[in-house]
Amino acid sequence: MTQVSAQVPGEKIALRIKDAVKMSGIGRTKLYSMIGSGKLRAVKVGGCRLILRTDLVAMLQNGAPL
């Protein structure tokens, strides 16, 4: 299986929920469910919840159950 680099120069290292939805193809409700269950890590900065790009890519590459 080919490894996909999660870090591309000039790209954000953290994604807002709406951007993680677009990037992954996973629905907003499912992403929040995965965050709530601990399957996907997210941090809250002010009023904004962010997902590290590396965490999202790792979760997708490892085939975490959706």
N, C-alpha and C positions, 0 to 999 in steps of 0.2 A: 504494500500500500504506500502511496506517495505521501510524504509529509508536506503539509501546507504551512508556510510561514505565517504566523499571526502578526508579525511586525514588518510593516512596509514603511519605508521612510516617507514622512509627510502624512501618514494616516494617524487617526486618533488611537490612543492606547485604551481608552475607555469609551463605551457606547451608552447612550441613553436607551431606554426600553424601545422606543420607536425605531431607532437605528438597528438595534439587535434583532428586532422583528424582521426588518427589511433584509438584513444580512443573512439571517439564518433560515428564514421561511417558516419559523415557528410562530404561532399566534401569540398575541399579547397576553391573553389569559393563561396560556400554557407556560409562558416564560415566568409570569408571576407565581404560578403554581410550583414550578421548579425551584424558584428562589425560596419560596415559603417552606418547601420540603427539604431544603439544603442540597439539592442536586446541582444547583448553580449558585455561585457566590455573587453577591451584589453589595455595593456600598452606597450609603446615602450621604450626599454632600449638599448641605442646605436642603432645599426641597426637591432635589434631583437624585433619582436612583441611577447608579451607573454599574455597568457590567464590564469587567476587563475583557478586552478582545481576546486575550490569550485563554481566559477561562471559557469563553463561549466556543472558541475553536477546539479547545481540548475536549469539552463536553461532546461536541459533535463528532470529533474524530474517535473518541472512545465508545461511541454508540450508547450513550446513556439512554435508558428507557424513557420514551416520551409518553 
